[in-house]
Amino acid sequence: MFDRTGGVQQVVQHLHDGLTKKGHIVKIITPKPPGFKNEAPDDYIILGSTTNFTAGFGAAGNWGLPTDSKEMAQILKKEKFDVINFHEPWAPLLAWQMIRQTKAAFVGTFHANLFDRPSTSSWVNVFTPYARNLGKRLHVITAVSPAPAALMIQKAQTSFEKRMVADIKYIPNGVDLNIYKPFKKRLPLNGPDTKTVLYVGRLDRRKNVEALIRAFALVEAKMPKAYLNIAGEGSRRGSLDQLAKTLGIKNIHFSGYVNEDEKRRLMGNADVFCSPAIVGESFGIVLIEAMAMGCPVVAGRNSGYIHVLTNTGRVGLVDPKATEDFAERLMVIISDGKLSSTLRAWGLAEVKKFDYTKIIDQYEKTYMEAYIKWRIEQHLNGVNSKNAKKFWKTKRRFPLRRFFR
């Protein structure tokens, strides 16, 4: 978990930090990363191991594998968690093992949109029974957008399952607006009078960077001072470089991996940020990061991004397979100062609802709801919902709460 920098990892770490500041005790239980031999960071508990996988369309990740039952039982007995938040229940092996060994309020949060393409459809049949059994034990289900929730809704069969999916809470991903904020003065990334299109992310098949390069070839032909900056690493790095050479693109720069500071510098000074993925996206943290830096966004019209680029932001939604239209949209936005300013202003206003302080508040309320449901369910000492709320507030005043995500 802590060795990767993906969207789920960012969310979990921000929840840990934000809830800790509110006085809660938060622990992160995660499987051991492949090859990891160091000490885990503070508040991390390592249980089990992981195995890497490559899903259809080039998406990569890892699954948490079951661990020693005695070790898990000892940890759960010691920690006495009140609320356990399982992030990504579609990978339920470790979660299912844990849920059978402890009593707590259980929350399931769905992030990934793995099943919106034919190449991963066979996975549905494998994991649906696990997820269905796990879902019966969850007190609250959340999702970062309707995209990852679509399969749950489709697979709901029993009246109980239908009630659960009807009550799904949509809590979006967030961005730290204390860190991601526009610069007082923007500096062109490639020199005076230049315009820069920026991509930041993995270079794998699912991200569809090839489509961006093909579109940019048309942009450069009409706008000689336009540049394309690509930041990130991945399996397609070599083929993307070769494609740019084949198309005769001169104004292209591959930055490789960039840290958070460099990412903000690029986003804060680029003329348009572009993410051309067409499948597999459930939200798009990178989109709201660019918006927070005051950068207009152009993105693939997929089931996740459409929930971020709404209203005025829909101007930035494109079909990356329509190369000429894609290129035209990029050119219009980087050359039309009025449109660019409108999109910047919209992004800065819209992104306020994704501020992590608001997201953390939503999760906290969700945990309270799950906790009350659990207390009523267990009929512990005759506690009713009113007393459960009082119990929650009383324990909040002291560092006695324990959350796991």
Secondary structure, DSSP 8 states (H G I E B T S, - for coil): -TT--SHHHHHHHHHHHHHHHTT-EEEEEEEE-TT--S---TTEEEEEEEEEEE-GGG-EEEEEE---HHHHHHHHHHH--SEEEEE-TTS-HHHHHHHTT--SEEEEEE---TTSSGGGHHHHHHHHHHHHHHHTT-SEEEESSHHHHHHHHHH--SHHHHHHHHT-EE----B-TTTS---SS---TTSTT-EEEEEES--SGGGTHHHHHHHHHHHHHH-TTEEEEEE---TTHHHHHHHHHHTT--SEEEEES--HHHHHHHHHH-SEEEE---SS-SS-HHHHHHHHTT--EEEE--TTGGGTS-GGGGGGEE-TTSHHHHHHHHHHHHH-HHHHHHHHHHHHHHGGGGBHHHHHHHHHHHHHHHHHHHHHHHTGGG--HHHHHHHHHHHHTTTT-EEE-
